[in-house]
Amino acid sequence: MNRPRHAKEILDAFERHWGNEGRPSPELKHDDPLDGLMLTLLSQNTNDRNRDKAFEKLKAEYPRWDMAAEAPVENIVDLIRVAGLGETKAARMKQILEILKDKFGSYSIDELKNWDMAEAREFLVSLPGVGVKTAACVLVFDLEVPAFPVDTHIARLSRRLGWAPEKMPPDKIQEYLESTLPGERFRGAHLNMIEHGRGICSARKPECGKCYAKKWCQFAKSLDG
């Protein structure tokens, strides 16, 4: 499979400005990878503030996951309600905890660090409520397994740069980037592209004049033409 056009030049340009490849990101890594999985689950269909509030309330009441596993689901619903979809998310959390206990004998996903990446991803995606992007976030940030999560910003940049067709869905863009870009760049490049999407290459009013990748960007060329 061909590498995205000018991938090295573009990733290097983003890195020179945003610098996330050369910077550790301890704020995105959790001592317990299961914390990262549950936090990412809570983030679905809500904002970071409400996600964090829900997680803090949950962990304050149940510091260990075995405590949450034994708690009535109604209690979990009340604690995470601020993140929205409380009943759905609480049910999924309880189901995940049960699956982990059956699979590993404990409430942990640490064992996945020793698995093949494809097998670890397949297992995570098999869990209730865990999609491709959630699995990739947990892999790259909490398990330190190479993965390239594709959110709305990265999908937009990939299409504008000409790396992906306009109608290619995010999961397919992720599959393509993971199969063509160097694994050691995944985490930092992912963060750089998000920052670039938020700060410069926005959905409605991209500031192409400030873009470090403009000379390679198919979208910018179409505007100039």
C-alpha positions in Angstrom: 0.0 0.0 0.0 1.4 3.4 -1.0 2.4 5.8 1.8 0.3 9.1 1.9 1.7 11.7 -0.4 4.5 13.8 1.2 3.8 12.1 4.5 7.2 12.6 6.0 7.4 16.3 4.9 4.0 17.0 6.3 4.5 15.1 9.6 7.8 16.9 10.0 6.2 20.3 9.4 3.5 19.6 12.0 6.2 18.4 14.5 8.3 21.5 14.0 5.4 23.6 15.0 3.4 21.5 17.5 6.2 19.3 18.9 4.2 16.4 20.3 6.4 13.7 18.9 9.2 14.9 21.1 7.1 15.5 24.1 5.9 12.8 26.6 2.2 13.0 27.3 1.7 11.8 30.9 -1.6 13.6 31.1 -3.0 11.1 28.6 -1.6 8.0 30.2 -3.1 6.3 33.2 -1.3 4.2 35.8 -4.1 1.7 35.3 -4.9 1.1 31.6 -8.5 0.2 32.6 -8.9 3.7 33.9 -8.1 4.9 30.4 -10.6 2.5 28.8 -13.4 3.6 31.1 -12.6 7.3 30.8 -12.7 6.9 27.0 -16.0 5.1 27.2 -17.4 8.0 29.3 -16.2 10.5 26.7 -18.6 9.2 24.1 -21.3 11.8 23.2 -20.2 14.4 25.7 -17.4 16.9 26.3 -14.2 16.5 28.2 -15.4 18.5 31.2 -18.4 16.3 31.8 -16.5 13.2 31.1 -13.9 14.1 33.8 -16.6 15.1 36.3 -18.2 11.7 35.9 -15.0 9.8 36.1 -13.9 11.7 39.3 -17.2 11.0 41.0 -17.0 7.4 40.1 -13.5 6.9 41.3 -14.1 8.9 44.5 -16.9 6.5 45.4 -15.3 3.3 44.0 -11.4 3.8 44.0 -10.9 0.2 42.8 -12.7 -1.5 39.9 -13.6 -4.5 41.9 -15.7 -2.2 44.1 -17.5 -0.8 41.0 -18.1 -4.3 39.8 -19.8 -5.2 43.0 -21.9 -2.0 43.2 -25.5 -1.8 42.1 -25.7 -0.5 38.5 -28.1 2.2 39.7 -25.3 3.7 41.8 -23.0 3.8 38.8 -25.7 5.5 36.8 -26.1 8.2 39.4 -22.4 8.8 39.6 -21.8 9.2 35.9 -25.1 10.9 34.9 -23.3 14.2 34.1 -21.6 12.5 31.2 -24.9 11.6 29.6 -26.3 8.2 28.6 -25.8 7.1 32.2 -27.8 3.9 32.0 -26.2 2.8 28.8 -22.6 3.6 29.9 -23.1 2.1 33.3 -24.5 -1.1 31.9 -21.5 -1.3 29.5 -19.0 -0.7 32.3 -20.5 -3.5 34.4 -20.5 -5.8 31.4 -16.8 -5.0 30.6 -15.8 -5.6 34.2 -17.5 -9.0 34.1 -15.8 -10.0 30.9 -12.4 -9.0 32.2 -12.8 -10.9 35.4 -13.8 -14.0 33.4 -11.0 -13.6 30.8 -8.1 -12.5 33.0 -9.1 -13.4 36.5 -8.9 -9.8 37.6 -10.3 -6.3 36.7 -7.4 -5.4 34.4 -6.3 -5.1 30.8 -2.6 -5.0 31.6 -2.2 -8.4 29.9 -2.9 -6.8 26.5 0.5 -5.1 26.6 1.9 -8.6 25.8 -0.5 -9.3 23.0 -0.1 -8.8 19.3 -1.5 -5.4 18.3 -4.2 -6.9 16.0 -5.3 -9.3 18.7 -5.4 -6.6 21.4 -7.4 -4.4 19.2 -9.8 -7.2 18.3 -10.4 -8.0 21.9 -11.0 -4.3 22.9 -13.4 -3.8 20.0 -15.3 -6.9 21.1 -16.1 -5.2 24.4 -19.5 -3.5 24.8 -19.5 0.1 23.6 -15.9 0.0 22.5 -15.3 1.1 18.9 -12.3 1.3 16.7 -11.3 4.8 17.8 -11.8 4.0 21.5 -9.7 0.9 21.2 -6.9 2.8 19.4 -6.9 5.5 22.1 -6.4 2.9 24.8 -3.8 1.1 22.8 -1.6 4.0 22.0 -1.9 6.1 25.2 -2.5 3.5 28.0 -1.0 0.3 26.7 1.8 1.9 24.6 0.9 -0.2 21.6 1.2 1.6 18.2 -2.2 2.8 17.0 -3.4 5.9 15.2 -6.9 7.0 16.4 -8.8 9.0 13.8 -11.1 11.7 15.2 -13.0 14.3 13.2 -9.9 16.6 13.0 -7.6 13.8 11.7 -10.3 12.6 9.2 -10.7 16.2 7.9 -6.9 16.7 7.5 -6.4 13.3 5.9 -9.1 14.2 3.3 -7.8 17.7 2.7 -4.2 16.6 2.3 -5.3 14.1 -0.3 -4.4 11.1 1.9 -7.9 9.8 1.9 -10.9 10.0 -0.4 -13.7 12.4 0.7 -16.1 9.7 1.6 -13.7 7.3 3.3 -15.0 6.6 6.8 -12.7 7.3 9.9 -12.1 3.6 10.6 -10.8 3.0 7.1 -8.6 6.1 7.3 -7.2 4.8 10.6 -6.5 1.4 8.9 -4.8 3.2 6.0 -2.6 5.4 8.2 -1.6 2.6 10.5 -0.6 0.4 7.5 1.5 3.1 5.9 3.0 5.5 8.5 5.9 4.6 10.8 4.6 3.2 14.1 7.0 5.2 16.2 5.3 8.4 15.0 1.7 7.4 15.7 1.2 9.0 19.1 2.9 12.3 18.5 1.6 12.7 14.9 -2.0 12.0 16.1 -1.7 14.8 18.7 -0.1 17.2 16.2 -2.8 16.6 13.7 -5.5 17.2 16.3 -3.9 20.5 17.4 -3.5 21.5 13.7 -7.2 20.7 13.1 -8.3 22.7 16.1 -5.9 25.7 15.6 -5.5 26.1 11.9 -7.3 23.6 9.6 -10.8 24.1 11.1 -13.9 22.7 9.4 -15.5 26.0 8.4 -12.7 28.6 8.2 -9.4 27.0 7.6 -6.5 29.5 7.8 -4.5 28.1 4.9 -2.2 31.1 5.0 -0.9 29.9 8.3 -0.6 26.3 7.4 2.8 24.6 7.6 1.7 21.9 5.1 0.0 24.3 2.6 2.5 23.5 -0.3 1.6 19.8 -0.1 -2.1 20.2 0.6 -4.6 19.3 -2.1 -7.4 21.4 -0.5 -5.2 24.5 -0.5 -4.3 23.9 -4.1 -7.9 23.6 -5.1 -8.6 27.0 -3.5 -5.6 28.6 -5.3 -6.9 27.2 -8.6 
